[in-house]
Amino acid sequence: MASTNHISEKPRVKQENVFLFVPNLIGYTRIILASMSLYYMPIHPKTCVVLYCISCLLDAVDGNAARYFNQCSRFGAVLDMVTDRCTTTCLLCFLSIQFPRWTIVFQFLISLDFSSHYMHMYSSMTEGSSSHKKIAEGGSWFLRLYYTNNIVLFLMCAGNELFFVLLYVLSVANISWPLHSLWWVALGVSGVICFAKQFINVVQIVNASRVLAAMDLADRMKMANGKAA
């Protein structure tokens, strides 16, 4: 009787809460820090920069935490991407106020950033890829380098954000001459990285468009063959 009960018992699987995964908790922290930085953006530049930079640096931590704790999740990947897009967009909106003559440029950068990442993620999901960071062998070499090399990914993202942060500082702070020259040098270097990041965004749009168009053609061929049969 005891043996029968033993056999009938099913092993209990521990119920996990994806929302409380460590990398996702880091993601929530990023959102809080970014929100606080936006509050201080028009009134206290130093506090804003510190909070904004910490939020951005944590972007490099959540991915490592996900792999370390074996807590990679679709929710975490989307949370990370949405946080990145919204944080940068809010800063660019403020910069468009500070530099009204360049508003159309900031609008273009926001549109390019959102559209490229949305199309890239949608095409990856449609292909059945488990992650938008997994680029097929026939895909763009630039995207493979960007998403598979953590050093390149960090430098590109950090340099892109640094360029916008430096623009913000120049728009709200009076920088003394020695630091002023160094600031312009840093602005120039990060500006080159920012330009490269926008190039990657364009590549994402082109690559995603080709993938989606190829899938459309394949579907139409299946439909045509089905009707012919």
N, C-alpha and C positions, 0 to 999 in steps of 0.2 A: 504493500500500500504506500509505504514511504517512498519506494523507488518510482512508483507511478506519479506521485505528486512532484517528485524531483524532475521527472522528464517533462511534465506538462508546464512547468514554470518557464516563462520566457525571460531572456536577459533584458534587464532594464537599460534603456538608452538615456543618457543624461540629456535633458532638454536644455538647449543653448538659447541665449537671447542675443541675436545678431546686433541689436541696437546697443548692447553693452559690451561689444568687443572692444578691446583696448585701442586698436587703430581708429575705430569710430568715435570713441571717447576723445581721442586726440582731435578728430575732425570737429566735434562739437566745441572743443576748446578754441580751435582756430576761428570758428564762427563768432564766438564770444569776443575774442581779441580783435578780430576784424571790425566787429560792430562798435566796440569801444574806440577803436582808432578813427572810425568815421565820425563819431561824436566829437572827438577832439580835433579833427582835421581843420576846421575853420578857426579854432580858438587857441590851440596849444600844439604847435608843430612838433616839438620834441617828444611829447607823450605820444602823439599820433605816429611818428616814425618808429618809435620803439615798439609799440603795440603791433603795428602793421608788419614790421620786419620779423618779429617773433612768430606771428601768424603764418607768414610765408615760409620761414625756416622749418616750422613744424610740418610743412608739406613734405619735407624730405624724411621726416621721422615716421609718419603714419604708415608709409609703405614698408619700411624696414620692420616696424612693429607687427604688421600684418603677416609678414613672412616668418618672423621670429616666433610668434605665438600661434602660427598656423591658423590665422583668422582672416584670410582673404575672403572677401564677399563682394557680390555685385552691388549691394547697397553702399558699401564703403567706397567702391570705385566711382560710383555716380556722385556720392556725397563729396568726394575729393574734387572731382572735376567741376561740379556746380559751385563749390566754394571758391575754387580758383577763378572761375569765370566771373562770378558776382563781385568778388573782392577787387579784381582788376578793373572791372567796369565802373564800380563806384569811384575809384580813384581817377579814372579817365573822365568821368562826368565832372568831378571837381576841377580837374585841369582845364576842361573846356570852359569853365567859368573864369578861371584865372587867366587863360589865354584865349579870349573869344575869337580872335582872328584865325585860330587853328582848330576851331570847333569841328569843322568838316573832316579834318584829319583824325581827330579822336573818335568821331562817329564812324569813320571808315574802319579804324582799328577795332572798335567794339564789334562791329558787324562781321568783320573778318574772323575775329576770335571765336565768336559764338557759332557762326555758320560752319567754319572749318571743323571744329570739335564735334558739333552735332552731326554733320554729315559723315565724319570719320567713324564716330561711335555707331551710328545707324547702319552704315555699310558693314561694319565688323559684326554687329549683331545679326544682320540679315545673312551674312556668310556663315553664321554659326560659330564664330570665334568665341572662345571663352573670355577673352580680354581684348580691349581696343589696342593694347600695347603689343599684341602678337601680330606681326606683319608677315603676310605670306611671302614665299620665296620669289614669286613673280611681282611682288609689290615694289614700291619705291625704295631705292637704296638709302635715300636721305631719311625716310621714316623709320627704316630698320635701325639705322645708326642712332637716330634720335630716341627711339623708344627702348632699345635693348642695351644701350650703353648708359649706365647710371650717371657717370661723370658728365657726359655730354648733355644728358637731360637736365641735370642739376645746374650746370653752367648756363645753359640756354634760358631756363626758367628764372634763375636768380638774376642773370644779367638783364633780362627783359623787365623784371619787377624793379630792379635797381635803377634803371633808366627813368622809369616813371616816378619813382620816389625822389630821385635827384631833381627832376623837373618840379616836383611839388615843393621841395626845400627851396629851390631858387625862386619860386613864385611867392613864398611867404616869409622868407628869412633874409636878413641883411648879413651877408657873409663877408668877413674881413678879407683884405687883398690876398695874403698868402694862401688861405684856404680857398679863396675864390678861384684862383688859377688851378689848384688841384681838383676842385669841384668840376671845372670845365673839362679837365683831362678825363676824370672818371665818367663824366657825362658822355664824352666822345667814345670811350671804349665800350661802355654799356650800350650806347646808341648803335654801335656796329652789331652787337649781340642781339639787340632788339630788332634790328633790320633782318638778321638771319632768322629770328623766331617768326617774323611775319612771312618770310619765304617758306618756312616749314608749314605755316598755316595754309598758304596757297597750294603747296604740294599736297596737303591733306585733302583740300577741296578737289583738286584734279584727280587724285588717286581714288577718292571715294566716288566721284562722278563716273569714272571708268568702270569701277566695280559694279555700281548700280546699273549702269547702261548695259554691261555685259550680262548681268542677271536678267534684265528686261528682255534682251534679245533671246536668251536661252528659254525663257518662259514663253515667248511668242513662237519660237520654233516648236516647242512641245505642243502648244495649242494647234499650230498648223498641221503638225504630224498627226495629232489626234483627230482633227477634222478629216484629213486625207484618208485615215484608216477607216 
